[in-house]
């Protein structure tokens, strides 16, 4: 069954979420995170990227990450969406001990419509997304070519990969067809 967009979500906002994991069964954790996003009554997962294995950035004494991105539609406000993302992290065992340290799962809100905001809790668009190949490459997969940032994201992702600034390799291709879709190689 294809995930349908409930009629009461008319007027919803498109958002973009980055997902990462480097502890436990990383692929399974990302799958569960996407499924929980899709199961939320106020969120529809429209597109998901491939999954990429990436070298850690910042705190480098930790295992490699799996990273991906999702394009969603939601009727939640930006901070309500952040709450939903953090609830999914908590449900999947996220513990915040070391900034940029190992984690079972990380869900970051990258963009929320064309909203720009900078509060103590949430900065949109995400302030470091254009600096990180592990965000840019999966984000490029889910942005449509008509998105205002597509060209900048694609160019930055291509440069980061070509220059070898950050180790990033495609790990798995995903065919997202429904709320109950499973990751496929």
Secondary structure, 3 states (H helix, E strand, C coil): CCCCCCHHHCCCEEEEEEEEECCCCHHHHHHHHHHHHHHCCCEEEEEECCEEEECCCCCCCCCCEEEEEEEEEECCCHHHHHHHHHHHHHHCCCCCCCCCCCCCCEEEEEEECCCCEECCCCEECCCCHHHCHHHHHHHHHHCCCCCCCHHHHHHHHHHHHHHCCCCEEEEECCCCCCCCCCCCC
